[in-house]
């Protein structure tokens, strides 16, 4: 209906405006239906000037109207998730774009094969199995996203699943960041030192953190000697 660009609020406003335009054209469609009824009264059943019928046009109009409502609901769902769960707008945009990429027929749904490919593209490590072979890991995901097994995953079901998984991820990130903060002096610093890591973690774990953590840059003081950025390290670790 409309291409997604701008913030979620801007996309929602644009979708609402377009949906209103579609509904305003309902009066024009009523005229087409009246003309079609008059043709049928005169037993003119074939119109060589068009391949469309009033029935097919009515179905297309209803589908377009329903699409607008689904898009509004989906955007409102994303805004709520961003505001209440901490899921970033960038992550929500990536989920939406990936769905559209695999929804080749623009039907607003993915079959299970397309859904599985979409999850792999988003970084899910799903095993490669022969066609028709049972995949317990993927079936477990379907238990959440498509329990009735109707063969398709709608955009709403897909976004609800991705938001729930991302919310779990956000919570996990926060918990790890809080754990690192607790290891710092007085449990308050936004950075950690090499000595603090080796004093509290196993040598292998501390070595890994020291190798991967970037120097911490204070917004006002700049780089602090010996300070390691555990926040950036944790977010990068969970993202990857």
Phi, psi and omega in degrees: 000307173220147178284137180285114176212154183084188180289168179299321179296319179295320177295321180295316179298317180296321179294318178297319179296317180294320178297320178296321178297319179298315182293328179293336180277000180298326179296322178296321180292327178300323178296320179297317179298320179296317178296321179297321179296321179294322178296319180294324177300328179266013178060029174265097187262342180246128178246107185288355181267354179206152177265357183265154174242164179297328179294312181295323178293321178296319178296317180295320179295316178299319179297319179294319178296317179292324177299317178300317179294320179295319180295319178297315180298319181295317179293320177296323178296319179293318179297317179297318180296318180296318185283327188258331187252348180087005176292129185288153178295328178296318179295317179297320179295320179296317178301313182296315181296322181292321177299313181298325180297320182271347176274072188299326184268006179054040183268353182077020179203158177239139171284172187296326178294316179295320179297319179295318178296322179296315179297319178298319180295333179273001175104005178288129182271079180264137183292151175275122180233158178293150179301130182090347180281142182291132180240095187299325181293316179290323178297327177295322177294317179297330177301329180273314190270331183215063186297334181279353176053052178275003176095352184223154174242116181285166178300320180296315180296318180298311182295320179298319179294312182295321179295318180296319178292319180293325177296318176301319181294317179300315179299320180293319177301312181299321181294319180292319178299317178297324179294318177296318181299324180295338180278347183277169180301121183064007178063031185235340189285144176278008177220165182227156180255164178301316182299321180293324178294313182288337179283340187239343182243161172298152185304318181296319179293317180296318178301316180300314181295317181297321180291326188264333184286136178273158176300142181276133178249115177284138182303331182251325185263349182079208183288133180257124182305128177080358182271132180245139186272094180286335179293310179296321179300315182292314180297320179294321180298316181286327178295320183275000000 
